[in-house]
Amino acid sequence: MSSAPPVNRQVRLKARPNGIPQAEHFEIVEATVPEIADGEVLVRNHYLSVEPAMRGWVSAVANYSKPVGIGEVMRAFAAGSVVKSRHPDYAEGDAVTGLLGWQEFAVTDGSAITRKIKEIDLPLSLSLGVLGLNGITAYFGVLDVGQPRPGDTVVVSTAAGAVGSAVGQIAKLAGCRTVGLAGGPVKTGICKQEFSFDAAIDYKVGNVAAALAADCPRGVDVYFDNTSGAISDAVLAQLAIGARVVICGTASVASWDPPPQGPRVERHLLVKRARMCGFLAFDFQHRYEEAIARLAEWVREGRLRYREDIADGIEHCPGAIAQLYRGENLGKRLIRLHR
């Protein structure tokens, strides 16, 4: 008597959210793990990533990628190991990462795999954080878009998060003074004690504009913006002449339908001769190996620290994006799978 085929638990999009996706917008379903065809690989996922960008991936509002379809597996980065292969570039046991989705197993022709993981001396989970999209975003956002110079003052919003914490440390490696914006005393403490920010401002209490003026007496040379909204309005008023504003995220805006109204930024940019530029890490895909090699070296040397917030079990996926936007995580949010 033949044994039952293995079951693949998947998190699928059940309904289209307007704004931040909640647990009820997803469902966990069981599917059969399919047999692979020539040119395909079967990957068992060990870690699933939770990203702020996932809000945009399920949004019906125009974005940089096609929205996840209703009934489809939630698009997500994952890290795992190849368990079957009929693809010439991958062998059983290879550790890989890529857009493998919120599911326990993924079948791909290789196009969903970003890379084979070479840093086998470091934890696999880092390929989704400081050695993954988060670290890569920080690396190129700071060094290529922000173009910091020694002595610059660099301000970072969501500074205790997976991207923001790496941004602050990379800016320090470039010889800059760093000021982090975070919510609450625990996160501001993490910024200073773990990630070596020179100053940290709690945007939930007090006068943010006054605190910025005190901590940035010569103005802000580089602002790495993960939030938009009122926090960024306060930072823009403190720009130094020739400042560079790096637009990485808009976490404070719950919905872009309709677009929110707020202060105009043109006068700040004009008077300070400042530059504001949005970017996506995907634009630098041809240079990922460069970034990962340097980031891994800094991690090994203890010059780039990281923090992970790991939940066990795929049942934690549906509500994870909303938790991220509520600021409940303390570090890179990951879902670890056990079977």
C-alpha positions, 0 to 999 in steps of 0.5 A, spaced: 500 500 500 502 506 497 503 512 502 500 518 502 503 524 498 506 529 502 502 535 504 504 542 502 501 547 507 500 554 503 498 561 505 494 564 500 491 571 499 483 570 500 481 578 499 484 584 497 486 589 502 485 596 502 491 598 506 495 594 511 493 587 510 490 583 516 490 576 518 483 575 515 485 577 508 489 570 508 487 563 509 492 557 510 490 551 505 493 544 504 496 542 497 499 536 495 507 537 493 507 536 486 512 531 482 517 536 479 519 536 471 525 536 467 528 543 469 525 544 475 527 543 483 523 542 489 525 546 495 523 545 502 523 552 506 526 553 512 524 560 514 519 565 511 520 572 511 515 578 513 517 585 509 513 591 509 513 591 502 508 585 502 503 591 503 504 593 496 505 586 493 497 585 495 495 592 493 490 594 487 493 601 487 499 601 482 505 599 484 512 596 482 510 589 481 503 585 479 499 584 485 498 577 488 492 574 485 486 572 489 487 565 491 495 565 489 500 563 494 503 569 498 509 572 494 514 572 499 522 571 500 524 564 503 530 560 505 531 553 504 534 547 501 533 543 495 530 536 496 529 534 489 532 537 483 532 535 475 535 542 474 543 542 472 544 548 476 542 545 483 543 539 487 540 536 492 542 539 499 543 546 496 541 552 500 537 557 496 533 563 497 528 567 493 521 568 492 519 562 494 512 564 497 509 563 504 509 555 503 512 549 506 515 547 499 516 550 493 517 548 486 520 552 481 524 552 474 529 556 477 527 563 476 524 564 483 531 562 486 535 569 487 541 565 489 545 559 492 547 561 499 555 561 499 555 563 507 554 556 510 558 559 516 553 563 518 546 562 520 541 560 514 536 565 516 541 571 515 539 570 507 533 573 509 535 579 513 542 582 513 544 578 508 538 578 504 533 584 501 534 588 508 541 588 508 542 589 500 537 595 501 541 598 506 547 597 502 545 600 496 540 605 499 546 608 503 552 608 499 549 609 492 543 613 493 545 617 499 552 618 498 555 619 505 561 623 506 565 622 513 562 627 518 555 627 515 549 627 519 545 621 517 538 620 520 534 614 519 527 612 520 524 606 523 532 605 526 531 599 530 528 595 524 531 590 519 533 595 514 534 601 519 539 598 523 543 596 517 543 603 514 545 606 521 551 601 522 553 602 514 553 609 515 557 609 521 562 605 517 562 610 512 565 615 518 558 618 519 554 621 525 548 617 526 541 619 529 535 614 529 528 615 529 524 609 533 518 608 537 518 607 544 524 607 549 526 599 548 527 601 541 531 607 542 535 603 547 536 598 542 538 603 537 544 606 541 546 600 545 546 594 539 547 598 533 551 604 535 547 610 533 550 616 536 543 619 538 536 616 538 529 620 538 523 617 540 517 619 535 512 617 540 513 622 545 516 630 546 517 634 540 520 631 534 522 637 531 526 640 537 529 633 538 532 633 531 534 640 532 538 639 538 541 632 535 543 635 528 546 642 530 549 642 523 542 640 519 541 633 516 546 631 510 542 624 509 535 622 511 534 615 509 526 615 509 522 608 511 516 612 513 514 618 510 508 622 514 509 627 520 516 624 522 519 625 515 516 632 515 520 634 521 526 631 518 525 635 512 525 642 515 532 640 518 535 639 511 542 641 510 545 644 504 546 639 499 542 634 503 540 627 500 533 624 501 533 617 500 526 614 499 525 607 501 518 606 504 512 609 506 510 605 513 506 611 516 501 611 510 495 606 512 492 607 505 494 611 498 487 610 496 486 616 496 493 619 497 494 623 503 495 630 503 500 633 507 506 639 507 509 640 500 517 639 500 519 643 494 521 649 498 525 645 502 529 642 496 529 648 493 532 652 498 537 647 501 539 645 494 537 638 496 536 631 492 530 626 493 530 620 490 526 613 491 529 607 489 528 599 489 533 594 491 531 590 485 534 595 481 541 593 483 540 586 482 546 585 478 550 587 484 547 583 489 553 578 490 558 585 491 553 587 497 552 580 500 560 579 500 561 586 504 555 585 508 557 578 510 565 580 511 562 585 516 558 580 520 564 576 521 568 581 523 562 584 528 562 590 525 555 589 523 550 587 528 543 584 527 537 582 531 532 577 529 524 576 531 522 569 530 515 565 530 515 558 529 510 555 525 506 557 518 500 559 522 503 565 524 504 568 517 497 571 516 497 576 521 505 577 521 504 583 516 499 587 520 504 586 526 510 589 523 506 595 521 504 596 529 511 595 531 510 589 535 517 586 532 524 587 535 528 585 529 527 582 523 521 578 523 521 571 520 517 565 520 521 558 522 517 552 519 518 545 523 515 538 520 
